[in-house]
């Protein structure tokens, strides 16, 4: 799976679950901070982590996920796990 597919899936999940309107074609979307720019709370972040593990079948530790501050960080983390 390539990074663009991961990015699109993450954005689609966020758009659906948190009622955002992010565009995967927007070059700025990867730099959006999950908490400060997008307003995700701890429940939203837990749902995103569950999506990554359950739907994308990627095992991520809590510590690894906590380090991911932006959408791009999440995509990079997932991509590194899928290699």
Order of alpha helices (4+ residues) and beta strands (2+ residues): alpha-alpha-alpha-alpha
